[in-house]
Amino acid sequence: MVLNKKIGVHVAMFSVALFYAANYSIAKWAMPEFISPFAFITLRVGCGALFFGSYYFLVDREKIENKRDFFDLAVCAFFGVALNMLAFFKGLSMTSAINASVLMMISPIMVVLYTAIGSKTHVKFNVYLGIFIAFMGAVLLMKVGTFSLSSEGFIGDLLIMLNASSFAFHLYYVARLLKKYKATTVTAFMFMIGFVLVLPVGYSEFAAVDWSSFTDKAIFALFFVVLFVTIANYILNVWAVQNSSSTLAGSYIYLQPLLAALIAIALGMDVLTWSKAGFGLLIVLGLWLVNRGR
C-alpha cells in the first residue's frame, strides 16, 4: 500500500511536469491566431475561479479569521495569478517554447532569494555563485548581445522572466497563509480575486474573440489549458505534496525544459540547438548550486 502511494506520488508529479511542458507548445495552437494571450488568461482564470470558488462555497466554507489575511490573499492573487499568468501567456506568444521552458527555471532561484531577503538569513557563497551562473545562462539564451527593443523574441523572454519572478514571490509569500488555512481555501480566494484583477485587462480582447473561427486543434488547446494545466495540475500537485514533500515536488521542475523541448520538436514547432542546450545546462548548474547551498 505504501509502495503504491509512493509510485502514485511520482506519477502525479511527472504528470504535472508533463502537462506544464506540453502547455508551452499546445497553447500556441490557439494563441495568438485564434485568441489573444489576455483573452486566454481571462478564460483560464475565470474557469479556475468558477471551479475552485464553487468547491469553497459548496464544500469547504473555511472562514477567513483575520481581515489582514484578505490583503495577503490579494497580494498572492496579484503575483500568483494575475501578473504571473498575464506575463507568461503574453511572453509565450512572443518567444519559443524551448526558451520559455528554460527561462522558467529561474523561478526556484528567485524563491531562495526572496526567502533569504525576507527572513534576513545568511546566504552562502554557493548560492550567489549559482545565481550568477544561472543568470548568465539566461542572458546568453536570450541573446542579449544582439537584442533590440523591437525584437518580439527578446520582449517575450523578458516577460517569461517577469512571470518566473512573480510566481516565485507568490510561492514565498503564500507560505504565511498556508500555515493558517487549507490550500483549497487559499487557492479559491486567489483565483476569485485574480479574476477581478484580470478581467479589466482581458475583457475587451475576450469579447472580441471569434469563437466560430476555432479549429479542432485550437479548441483542444483551450480545454487542455483549462482542464489539465489549471485544474488537474493543482489537484495533482497538492495531493503529491501532501503525501511527500515540497522539496521532492520542486525537483520535478528539472524535467520541464527537457519534456517541453521533446514535445516542441516532436510537433515540429521548435528546434533544439547545441547553444540552447548549453545555455540551459548553465541554468541547471546554477540551480543545483543554489539548492546545494541552501
Secondary structure, DSSP 8 states (H G I E B T S, - for coil): -HHHHHHHHHHHHHHHHHHHHHHHHHGGGTTTTTS-HHHHHHHHHHHHHHHHHHHIIIII------HHHHHHHHHHHIIIIIHHHHHHHHHHTTS-HHHHHHHTTHHHHHHHHHHHHHHT----HHHHHHHHHHHHHHHHHTTGGG--TT-HHHHHHHHHHHHHHHHHHHHHHHHHHHTTS-HHHHHHHHHHHHHHHHHHHHHHHHHT--GGG--HHHHHHHHIIIIIIIIIHHHHHHHHHHTS-HHHHHHGGGHHHHHHHHHHHHTTS----HHHHHHHHHHHHHHHHHHHT-
